[in-house]
């Protein structure tokens, strides 16, 4: 299905990328997401989460380059996936590496864990 969407998007000069399965009921249906965007000059898709992260990272004690970096909490590995300024207590969004499950962290905790990875 993603291939068909990519072909239609490419026909119109756009890029389509999968956002993954959002919900699944094995008996009745499944839901998935696709983001269609105008390609940037280098041919990659615009990533609004990355742009927001790069703009706000320093306010939270992180570096703009920290987007996408991986860190470990000791038991599990996570990837930095964004900042949500509407969540003052847990503004940093991260995805668990094996399954992509979303988690929220404090900015100080993520900064500390990223420094430990260096």
Secondary structure in CASP SS format (residue, H / E / C, confidence):
PFRMAT SS
TARGET T0000
AUTHOR 0000-0000-0000
METHOD secondary structure of the structure
MODEL  1
X C 1.00
X H 1.00
X H 1.00
X H 1.00
X H 1.00
X H 1.00
X H 1.00
X H 1.00
X H 1.00
X H 1.00
X H 1.00
X C 1.00
X C 1.00
X E 1.00
X E 1.00
X E 1.00
X E 1.00
X E 1.00
X E 1.00
X E 1.00
X E 1.00
X E 1.00
X E 1.00
X E 1.00
X E 1.00
X C 1.00
X C 1.00
X C 1.00
X E 1.00
X E 1.00
X E 1.00
X E 1.00
X E 1.00
X E 1.00
X E 1.00
X E 1.00
X E 1.00
X E 1.00
X E 1.00
X C 1.00
X C 1.00
X C 1.00
X C 1.00
X C 1.00
X E 1.00
X C 1.00
X C 1.00
X H 1.00
X H 1.00
X H 1.00
X H 1.00
X H 1.00
X H 1.00
X H 1.00
X H 1.00
X H 1.00
X H 1.00
X H 1.00
X H 1.00
X H 1.00
X C 1.00
X C 1.00
X C 1.00
X H 1.00
X H 1.00
X H 1.00
X C 1.00
X C 1.00
X C 1.00
X E 1.00
X E 1.00
X E 1.00
X C 1.00
X C 1.00
X C 1.00
X C 1.00
X E 1.00
X E 1.00
X E 1.00
X E 1.00
X E 1.00
X E 1.00
X E 1.00
X C 1.00
X C 1.00
X C 1.00
X C 1.00
X C 1.00
X C 1.00
X C 1.00
X C 1.00
X E 1.00
X E 1.00
X E 1.00
X E 1.00
X E 1.00
X C 1.00
X C 1.00
X C 1.00
X C 1.00
X C 1.00
X E 1.00
X E 1.00
X E 1.00
X E 1.00
X C 1.00
X H 1.00
X H 1.00
X H 1.00
X H 1.00
X H 1.00
X H 1.00
X H 1.00
X H 1.00
X H 1.00
X H 1.00
X H 1.00
X C 1.00
END
